[in-house]
Amino acid sequence: RSGRAAALRARMEERLLGARFRYLNQQLYTGSSRDAERLFRADPAAFHLYHRGFERQVRRWPERPVQRIVRYLRRRPASLVVADFGCGDCTLAASVKNQVHCFDLVPLSPRVTVCDMAKVPLAAESVDVAVFCLALMGTNLQEILGEASRVLKLGGTLLVAEVASRFEDIRAFLRAMMQLGFRTVSKDLSSSYFYVLEFAKTGPARPGPAPGLRLRPCLYKRR
């Protein structure tokens, strides 16, 4: 009987965790990066819970997007300086020889600098590669990607790996990236789980809103 009770309790906890994860996930995708920073500053435990739920989702995928980015960087010179926006547990930094600046809302690792992704403590044009690996959250996408552009050297690389179903119009998204001063170098749309996009910084952003820069919220269904 105690075994059955324990199993029931575990199931209830799992369900509760799932509900809390979905709630936090919705907050992250439907508010700005500033809202997210405030949310986790007030409740750091919520970030750990969110990260656990997120890991559980990605574990079901045939391949982890971060491994694609690791492979990409290992083919390039180790002297390139990298900024990892929304770095989570710093898997990328731990897997490459490059200097990696790790930014997130809560420090899951001592390497993490805690900040709003739209305002990172880096000098302008100080990095060679900026990375967003399943990290383009928040309603202020233009501001966040503008910050990546600010810290990137001219000709530098922006790598985006993002959930495939979030792109409502990939062509409009790529056009909007041009408006932000990025040229599309390559796009891998072969996975039904996530897309990998590589951009080069060609110059400053053109003024005004970039309407095609829209991604659907990544809302997980109850299982």
C-alpha positions in Angstrom: 0.0 0.0 0.0 2.8 2.4 0.9 4.3 1.8 -2.6 1.0 2.7 -4.2 0.7 5.9 -2.1 4.2 6.9 -3.0 3.5 6.3 -6.7 0.3 8.4 -6.4 2.2 11.2 -4.6 4.9 11.2 -7.3 2.3 11.4 -10.0 0.6 14.3 -8.2 3.9 16.1 -7.8 4.7 15.5 -11.5 1.4 17.0 -12.5 1.9 20.0 -10.2 5.4 20.6 -11.6 4.0 20.3 -15.1 1.3 22.9 -14.4 3.8 25.3 -12.8 6.2 24.8 -15.7 3.5 25.6 -18.2 2.5 28.7 -16.2 6.0 30.0 -16.0 6.6 29.2 -19.7 3.5 31.3 -20.7 4.8 34.2 -18.5 8.2 34.1 -20.3 6.7 34.1 -23.8 4.0 36.6 -23.3 5.9 39.2 -21.3 9.0 41.3 -22.0 12.6 40.3 -21.0 12.3 42.9 -18.2 9.2 41.1 -16.8 11.1 37.8 -16.9 14.0 39.3 -15.0 11.6 40.7 -12.3 9.7 37.4 -12.1 12.9 35.3 -11.4 14.5 38.0 -9.1 11.4 37.7 -6.9 11.4 33.9 -7.1 14.7 32.3 -8.1 13.3 28.8 -7.2 10.8 29.2 -10.1 13.7 29.4 -12.6 15.1 26.1 -11.3 11.7 24.5 -11.7 11.3 26.1 -15.2 14.7 24.7 -16.2 13.8 21.2 -15.0 10.5 21.3 -17.0 12.4 22.6 -20.1 15.0 19.8 -19.8 12.3 17.2 -19.7 10.7 18.6 -22.9 14.0 18.7 -24.8 15.1 15.2 -23.7 12.4 13.8 -25.9 14.0 15.3 -29.0 16.3 13.2 -31.2 19.0 15.8 -31.0 19.7 18.7 -28.7 20.1 22.0 -30.5 23.0 23.1 -28.2 25.0 20.1 -29.6 24.6 21.6 -33.1 26.1 24.9 -31.9 28.9 23.1 -30.1 29.8 21.3 -33.4 29.6 24.6 -35.3 32.0 26.3 -32.9 34.5 23.4 -32.8 34.9 23.8 -36.5 35.8 27.5 -36.1 38.9 29.0 -34.4 38.9 28.7 -30.6 40.1 32.3 -30.5 36.5 33.5 -31.4 34.8 35.2 -28.4 31.2 34.0 -27.9 28.2 35.6 -26.1 25.6 33.0 -25.0 22.2 34.7 -24.5 20.0 32.6 -22.2 22.8 30.1 -21.5 20.9 27.9 -18.9 23.4 25.6 -17.3 26.3 26.7 -19.5 26.5 23.5 -21.5 27.9 25.5 -24.5 30.7 27.1 -22.4 31.6 23.8 -20.9 31.9 22.1 -24.3 34.1 24.5 -26.3 37.6 26.0 -25.9 36.3 29.5 -26.8 35.9 32.3 -24.3 32.1 32.3 -23.7 30.2 35.1 -21.9 27.2 33.4 -20.3 24.1 35.4 -19.7 20.8 34.3 -18.0 18.2 35.4 -15.6 19.3 33.1 -12.7 22.8 31.6 -12.2 22.5 27.9 -12.7 26.3 27.9 -12.8 29.0 30.2 -11.4 29.8 31.2 -14.9 26.5 33.0 -15.4 26.2 36.7 -15.5 22.7 37.6 -14.3 21.0 40.2 -16.5 18.1 41.2 -18.8 18.9 39.8 -22.3 18.1 43.2 -23.8 20.9 44.8 -21.7 24.1 42.7 -21.3 27.2 44.1 -19.7 29.5 43.9 -22.8 31.2 46.6 -24.8 29.9 47.3 -28.3 31.5 45.2 -31.0 33.4 43.0 -28.5 32.3 39.5 -29.5 32.6 37.3 -32.7 29.7 35.0 -32.2 26.3 35.6 -30.5 24.1 32.6 -29.7 20.4 32.2 -28.9 19.8 28.5 -28.3 16.0 28.1 -27.5 16.3 31.5 -25.8 14.4 34.0 -28.0 11.7 34.6 -25.4 9.9 37.8 -24.5 7.8 40.2 -26.5 10.7 42.6 -27.0 12.5 40.5 -29.6 13.7 43.4 -31.6 15.3 44.9 -28.6 17.0 41.6 -27.6 18.3 41.0 -31.1 19.4 44.6 -31.3 21.5 44.0 -28.2 23.1 41.0 -29.9 23.9 43.3 -32.9 25.4 45.9 -30.6 27.9 43.5 -29.0 28.8 41.7 -32.3 31.7 42.9 -34.4 31.0 43.8 -38.0 31.0 40.5 -39.9 30.4 38.6 -36.7 28.1 35.6 -36.5 24.6 35.3 -34.9 23.4 31.7 -34.4 19.7 31.1 -33.6 18.3 27.6 -32.8 14.6 27.8 -32.1 11.6 25.6 -31.9 10.3 25.0 -35.5 6.6 25.5 -34.7 7.3 29.1 -33.4 8.0 30.4 -36.9 4.7 31.5 -38.4 6.5 33.0 -41.5 10.2 32.1 -41.8 10.6 34.4 -44.9 9.2 37.4 -43.1 11.4 36.6 -40.1 14.5 36.5 -42.3 13.5 39.8 -44.0 13.1 41.4 -40.6 16.6 40.2 -39.7 17.9 42.0 -42.7 16.3 45.2 -41.4 18.2 44.6 -38.1 21.4 44.6 -40.1 21.9 40.8 -40.5 22.4 38.7 -43.7 21.3 35.1 -43.7 24.3 32.8 -44.2 22.6 29.5 -43.8 19.3 28.0 -42.6 18.6 24.4 -41.6 14.9 23.8 -41.6 15.2 20.0 -41.9 14.2 19.1 -38.3 10.5 19.2 -37.3 11.7 20.0 -33.7 14.0 23.0 -34.2 15.5 25.3 -36.9 19.1 26.5 -36.9 19.7 29.9 -38.6 23.1 31.5 -39.1 23.4 35.2 -39.8 26.3 37.6 -40.4 26.2 41.2 -39.1 26.5 43.5 -42.1 25.9 46.9 -40.4 23.6 48.9 -38.1 19.8 48.2 -38.0 17.5 50.4 -40.0 15.3 52.5 -37.8 11.7 51.6 -37.1 9.8 48.4 -36.2 10.6 45.1 -37.9 7.0 43.7 -38.2 8.1 40.2 -39.5 10.1 39.6 -36.3 7.4 37.5 -34.8 7.6 34.1 -33.1 4.7 32.2 -31.7 4.9 31.5 -27.9 6.1 28.0 -27.3 3.3 26.8 -25.1 3.4 23.1 -24.0 0.2 21.2 -23.8 -0.8 19.1 -20.9 0.2 15.5 -21.2 
